[in-house]
């Protein structure tokens, strides 16, 4: 009988050592049963309230544990990643700087902004490269043209060989 209550005659049930005496009169029986039912109902209400308080307390403790666990997990992850970080990384905030006031998230945000600026500067340099090459070719061509001319160059401007 899974889930059912065991009768005293069934195996495994604990025998009731104190035996109750039945009331003598029928009037006393009805008043005592109604009074007993009221006491039982009041006792059940108290037990339900106590169980509700325990459930609320357990819920609060679970929420606190979840918050603490998440915080501990993040701290452990950050410390493990910091341990794996190579020491010669320029621009990466050190542990002392993050302790000194800037949080890890702020430092990461600063690094992302610097990387965006670097990327935009690199793209601008790459975009300007054809103009620079054209100008360099013009300058080299003009120098070769000047070298082909047989002009007397003042000795001050000549190189020492």
Backbone bond lengths (Angstrom), bond angles and torsions (degrees), N, CA, C in turn:
res aa  C-N    CA-C-N  psi(-1)  N-CA   C-N-CA  omega(-1)  CA-C   N-CA-C  phi
1 X - - - 1.449 - - 1.527 108.99 -
2 X 1.283 116.23 78.87 1.443 120.03 -179.20 1.514 109.41 -73.70
3 X 1.325 117.00 131.16 1.450 122.35 177.88 1.510 113.57 85.52
4 X 1.321 119.88 -12.72 1.458 121.91 -178.83 1.522 110.86 -93.25
5 X 1.308 115.68 165.08 1.450 120.18 176.92 1.515 109.40 -85.07
6 X 1.296 116.24 144.08 1.460 120.93 179.86 1.521 109.94 -89.30
7 X 1.280 115.34 135.78 1.462 119.94 175.33 1.526 107.67 -78.11
8 X 1.358 118.20 156.54 1.457 120.18 -178.47 1.524 112.49 -60.20
9 X 1.301 117.96 -24.50 1.453 119.19 -177.89 1.524 111.77 -81.43
10 X 1.341 117.81 -15.52 1.455 120.44 -178.88 1.521 110.79 -78.93
11 X 1.316 114.34 155.22 1.467 119.71 -178.46 1.516 108.97 -69.96
12 X 1.293 117.54 142.07 1.447 123.04 178.34 1.510 113.56 92.92
13 X 1.310 119.62 -14.10 1.455 121.76 179.39 1.514 108.73 -82.05
14 X 1.304 116.68 144.31 1.459 120.39 178.54 1.528 108.83 -82.89
15 X 1.313 118.14 129.94 1.459 120.03 -179.32 1.522 110.85 -71.98
16 X 1.322 116.76 144.69 1.450 122.50 178.53 1.517 107.87 -83.43
17 X 1.306 117.21 113.63 1.466 121.01 -174.80 1.523 111.92 -77.39
18 X 1.337 117.31 -30.04 1.461 119.51 179.48 1.515 108.02 -96.23
19 X 1.296 116.46 122.33 1.459 120.31 -179.17 1.519 107.98 -97.96
20 X 1.316 115.51 138.49 1.459 120.51 179.28 1.516 109.01 -91.82
21 X 1.320 113.62 147.35 1.458 119.54 176.59 1.507 108.70 -94.03
22 X 1.282 117.74 140.20 1.461 122.17 178.32 1.515 108.52 -75.30
23 X 1.366 118.85 143.12 1.465 121.26 177.91 1.523 110.24 -67.02
24 X 1.326 115.60 149.78 1.461 121.40 -175.04 1.517 112.98 -74.76
25 X 1.321 117.96 -46.17 1.465 118.96 -174.35 1.515 110.51 -101.39
26 X 1.341 115.33 158.84 1.462 120.77 -178.81 1.535 110.63 -74.55
27 X 1.359 118.65 -33.26 1.468 121.65 177.78 1.520 110.15 -65.13
28 X 1.277 115.48 -43.43 1.454 120.19 178.88 1.519 109.71 -64.74
29 X 1.324 116.08 -33.16 1.461 119.99 -179.57 1.518 110.58 -67.64
30 X 1.328 118.30 -42.39 1.464 120.43 -179.09 1.519 111.24 -70.35
31 X 1.338 118.16 -39.77 1.463 120.19 179.76 1.520 110.32 -70.57
32 X 1.333 116.32 -37.92 1.463 118.11 -178.79 1.527 110.48 -71.94
33 X 1.342 117.29 -35.25 1.463 117.80 178.35 1.508 111.29 -70.10
34 X 1.358 117.51 -38.53 1.462 118.53 178.17 1.528 110.31 -69.38
35 X 1.331 116.62 -37.58 1.467 119.99 176.81 1.520 109.33 -67.97
36 X 1.327 116.93 -39.18 1.463 120.90 178.15 1.526 111.32 -65.65
37 X 1.337 114.68 -37.94 1.471 118.48 178.06 1.525 110.37 -66.59
38 X 1.348 116.70 -40.02 1.461 120.33 178.08 1.526 110.49 -63.64
39 X 1.333 115.95 -43.52 1.463 119.64 178.39 1.522 110.44 -64.58
40 X 1.335 116.49 -40.92 1.457 120.23 179.33 1.529 110.52 -65.16
41 X 1.350 116.17 -41.04 1.461 120.13 178.90 1.526 110.44 -65.14
42 X 1.331 116.61 -41.84 1.459 120.51 178.63 1.530 109.75 -65.13
43 X 1.323 115.89 -41.27 1.463 119.70 177.98 1.524 111.75 -64.01
44 X 1.334 116.72 -38.87 1.460 120.43 177.94 1.521 111.17 -67.16
45 X 1.345 116.62 -39.14 1.460 119.89 178.41 1.526 110.54 -63.37
46 X 1.328 116.08 -42.57 1.457 119.64 178.06 1.525 110.75 -63.35
47 X 1.325 115.53 -41.34 1.464 119.54 -179.86 1.535 110.35 -65.84
48 X 1.349 116.84 -39.69 1.464 120.67 178.46 1.524 110.31 -64.49
49 X 1.340 116.90 -43.04 1.464 120.38 178.59 1.521 110.91 -62.57
50 X 1.330 116.23 -41.87 1.463 120.09 178.78 1.528 110.28 -63.52
51 X 1.332 116.70 -42.43 1.466 119.75 178.38 1.527 111.28 -65.11
52 X 1.342 117.39 -37.81 1.463 120.51 177.14 1.525 111.04 -63.46
53 X 1.351 116.52 -40.59 1.462 120.04 176.77 1.528 110.59 -62.91
54 X 1.329 116.30 -41.84 1.467 119.68 178.89 1.526 110.98 -63.77
55 X 1.338 116.85 -40.90 1.463 120.36 178.87 1.525 110.35 -63.77
56 X 1.329 117.32 -43.87 1.462 120.89 178.62 1.525 110.42 -62.17
57 X 1.330 116.99 -41.70 1.458 121.49 178.47 1.528 110.57 -64.00
58 X 1.323 116.83 -43.61 1.461 120.24 178.34 1.530 111.12 -63.41
59 X 1.330 116.81 -40.33 1.459 120.48 177.13 1.517 111.86 -60.83
60 X 1.342 116.41 -43.70 1.463 120.94 178.18 1.522 110.50 -62.93
61 X 1.330 116.43 -44.16 1.468 120.33 -179.89 1.522 111.82 -64.60
62 X 1.335 117.07 -36.71 1.469 120.47 178.40 1.526 110.09 -65.34
63 X 1.341 117.03 -43.64 1.462 120.07 178.27 1.525 111.37 -61.31
64 X 1.329 116.91 -43.57 1.458 120.42 178.03 1.522 110.66 -62.11
65 X 1.321 115.94 -42.29 1.472 120.12 -179.90 1.526 110.67 -63.87
66 X 1.344 116.87 -40.40 1.463 119.58 178.55 1.512 111.29 -63.35
67 X 1.340 117.02 -44.24 1.461 120.04 178.45 1.520 110.79 -62.40
68 X 1.327 116.76 -46.32 1.457 120.76 -179.82 1.519 111.00 -62.91
69 X 1.329 116.54 -41.07 1.460 120.16 -178.99 1.516 110.12 -65.09
70 X 1.324 117.75 -42.81 1.463 120.52 179.15 1.525 110.86 -62.58
71 X 1.321 116.72 -43.11 1.459 120.57 179.26 1.516 110.92 -64.33
72 X 1.342 116.60 -44.92 1.466 119.80 179.00 1.522 111.01 -63.71
73 X 1.339 117.11 -38.20 1.463 120.42 179.15 1.523 110.88 -64.03
74 X 1.345 116.53 -44.44 1.464 119.61 179.05 1.522 111.40 -63.37
75 X 1.331 116.82 -43.15 1.462 119.92 178.91 1.525 111.24 -62.23
76 X 1.328 116.61 -42.73 1.464 120.33 179.99 1.525 110.74 -65.61
77 X 1.329 117.19 -39.88 1.459 120.83 179.31 1.515 110.97 -64.78
78 X 1.328 116.82 -44.63 1.461 120.66 179.40 1.523 110.43 -62.36
79 X 1.316 117.18 -43.25 1.461 119.17 -178.52 1.528 111.11 -67.65
80 X 1.345 117.90 -36.77 1.473 119.89 177.94 1.520 110.68 -67.98
81 X 1.335 116.96 -41.74 1.460 119.47 177.87 1.531 111.24 -65.22
82 X 1.306 116.54 -36.98 1.465 119.90 177.21 1.518 110.58 -65.54
83 X 1.326 117.09 -34.10 1.455 120.04 178.48 1.523 111.27 -69.81
84 X 1.330 117.22 -33.27 1.464 120.71 179.45 1.521 113.12 -81.52
85 X 1.335 117.87 -15.16 1.457 121.75 -177.07 1.525 110.02 -66.48
86 X 1.337 116.96 132.67 1.467 118.51 176.75 1.523 110.32 -66.43
87 X 1.323 116.29 151.04 1.462 120.23 -174.39 1.515 112.24 -77.68
88 X 1.336 119.71 -22.43 1.457 122.02 -174.61 1.522 112.36 -97.70
89 X 1.312 118.73 35.76 1.459 121.58 177.58 1.520 108.98 -92.43
90 X 1.344 118.37 107.53 1.472 118.80 178.53 1.521 109.98 -74.11
91 X 1.288 115.10 146.15 1.451 119.95 176.71 1.516 114.50 85.12
92 X 1.304 118.33 -11.78 1.460 120.81 178.72 1.519 107.24 -86.50
93 X 1.312 118.73 126.47 1.462 120.25 -176.54 1.519 111.43 -64.46
94 X 1.315 114.84 139.00 1.458 118.74 178.95 1.521 109.87 -81.74
95 X 1.319 115.85 170.88 1.458 121.30 -177.69 1.529 111.24 -64.45
96 X 1.353 116.71 -33.93 1.459 119.53 -179.31 1.521 110.77 -67.87
97 X 1.339 117.50 -36.82 1.451 119.76 179.71 1.514 110.80 -67.23
98 X 1.324 116.77 -40.26 1.463 118.43 -179.02 1.522 110.67 -69.61
99 X 1.315 117.14 -32.67 1.460 120.20 177.06 1.524 109.88 -72.18
100 X 1.343 116.07 -31.80 1.451 120.29 -175.09 1.523 113.33 -71.28
101 X 1.297 119.86 -10.18 1.453 117.92 176.46 1.510 114.26 156.80
102 X 1.312 118.11 -35.37 1.452 118.76 -179.73 1.513 108.96 -87.05
103 X 1.287 115.63 132.31 1.453 118.92 -179.72 1.520 108.90 -81.31
104 X 1.294 115.18 169.49 1.467 121.19 -178.81 1.523 110.36 -63.63
105 X 1.309 117.87 -38.95 1.464 121.02 -179.14 1.529 110.85 -66.01
106 X 1.333 117.33 -40.92 1.460 120.60 178.39 1.520 110.59 -65.13
107 X 1.320 117.06 -41.53 1.461 121.17 179.19 1.526 110.01 -64.43
108 X 1.315 116.70 -40.47 1.457 120.49 178.41 1.525 110.58 -65.65
109 X 1.336 117.21 -39.55 1.457 120.96 178.06 1.527 110.67 -63.77
110 X 1.339 117.47 -41.69 1.465 121.33 176.80 1.523 110.65 -61.51
111 X 1.335 116.83 -41.86 1.458 120.66 -179.83 1.531 110.34 -64.40
112 X 1.329 117.57 -39.62 1.467 121.09 178.64 1.524 109.89 -64.15
113 X 1.330 117.55 -41.38 1.472 120.78 178.28 1.524 111.25 -64.04
114 X 1.335 117.40 -42.36 1.461 120.74 178.34 1.526 110.87 -63.64
115 X 1.324 116.70 -39.78 1.460 119.88 178.61 1.529 111.16 -65.36
116 X 1.339 117.41 -38.23 1.461 120.44 177.44 1.526 110.66 -63.95
117 X 1.339 117.04 -42.50 1.463 121.13 178.56 1.522 110.07 -63.59
118 X 1.322 116.82 -44.53 1.463 121.14 178.77 1.528 110.89 -60.88
119 X 1.327 116.41 -42.77 1.462 120.77 179.45 1.524 111.08 -63.21
120 X 1.329 117.25 -43.93 1.468 119.78 -179.90 1.528 110.94 -65.96
121 X 1.351 117.21 -38.94 1.469 119.82 177.46 1.524 110.55 -64.79
122 X 1.310 117.81 -41.09 1.460 121.71 179.20 1.528 110.63 -64.58
123 X 1.321 116.60 -43.29 1.466 119.75 177.98 1.524 111.23 -62.79
124 X 1.325 117.22 -39.21 1.466 120.57 178.46 1.530 110.22 -65.73
125 X 1.320 117.10 -39.43 1.464 120.39 178.47 1.522 110.94 -65.51
126 X 1.319 116.85 -41.83 1.466 120.77 179.05 1.525 110.23 -65.71
127 X 1.323 117.19 -38.70 1.465 120.86 178.92 1.528 111.33 -66.24
128 X 1.333 117.80 -32.52 1.466 121.63 -179.73 1.522 112.59 -83.73
129 X 1.309 118.39 -8.17 1.455 121.84 -175.85 1.535 114.09 -59.94
130 X 1.343 121.20 -42.19 1.476 119.20 178.00 1.538 112.94 -60.30
131 X 1.324 117.31 -37.49 1.464 120.44 177.90 1.517 110.76 -65.19
132 X 1.321 116.52 -41.60 1.460 121.34 -179.85 1.524 109.96 -65.08
133 X 1.320 117.45 -43.32 1.463 121.08 179.16 1.528 110.94 -62.57
134 X 1.313 116.63 -42.11 1.467 120.78 179.16 1.527 109.95 -61.11
135 X 1.330 116.03 -45.76 1.468 120.75 -179.69 1.528 110.95 -63.97
136 X 1.345 116.80 -39.97 1.468 120.33 178.62 1.529 110.47 -64.02
137 X 1.333 117.30 -43.09 1.464 120.27 178.78 1.529 110.93 -61.49
138 X 1.318 116.50 -40.19 1.472 119.82 177.44 1.516 110.96 -62.73
139 X 1.316 116.77 -42.60 1.469 120.29 -179.32 1.530 111.05 -65.97
140 X 1.335 117.66 -42.18 1.464 121.56 179.27 1.522 109.89 -64.58
141 X 1.316 117.06 -41.69 1.461 120.67 178.87 1.522 110.80 -63.55
142 X 1.318 117.26 -40.05 1.467 120.25 179.25 1.528 110.24 -67.66
143 X 1.327 118.14 -37.59 1.470 120.71 178.06 1.531 110.39 -65.53
144 X 1.311 117.19 -42.69 1.463 120.34 178.50 1.529 110.36 -63.89
145 X 1.310 116.88 -37.56 1.456 121.42 178.09 1.520 110.72 -63.65
146 X 1.329 116.55 -41.87 1.467 121.31 178.74 1.526 110.82 -67.25
147 X 1.322 117.83 -36.10 1.465 120.76 179.69 1.528 110.54 -67.63
148 X 1.307 118.05 -32.19 1.452 121.29 -178.16 1.531 111.49 -74.32
149 X 1.314 117.02 -24.11 1.459 120.34 177.83 1.525 109.71 -72.53
150 X 1.269 116.84 140.06 1.461 119.11 177.13 1.523 107.95 -96.64
151 X 1.271 115.04 83.71 1.451 122.55 -177.95 1.515 107.12 -115.99
152 X 1.319 114.88 143.78 1.459 119.13 175.97 1.524 108.42 -78.16
153 X 1.344 114.96 121.60 1.459 120.46 179.34 1.507 107.17 -100.66
154 X 1.294 115.56 134.77 1.458 120.39 179.98 1.530 108.81 -58.97
155 X 1.325 119.48 140.52 1.463 122.73 -176.50 1.516 114.48 -59.60
156 X 1.301 118.51 -24.19 1.473 121.20 179.19 1.536 109.77 -64.58
157 X 1.316 117.11 -33.76 1.456 120.79 -175.45 1.527 112.95 -92.19
158 X 1.330 117.64 -1.85 1.446 120.35 178.79 1.530 110.36 -84.59
159 X 1.316 114.53 149.18 1.479 118.90 178.16 1.516 109.56 -81.76
160 X 1.302 113.43 152.39 1.453 119.17 173.52 1.499 107.60 -85.66
161 X 1.331 116.00 132.21 1.460 118.47 -179.46 1.477 111.21 -112.66
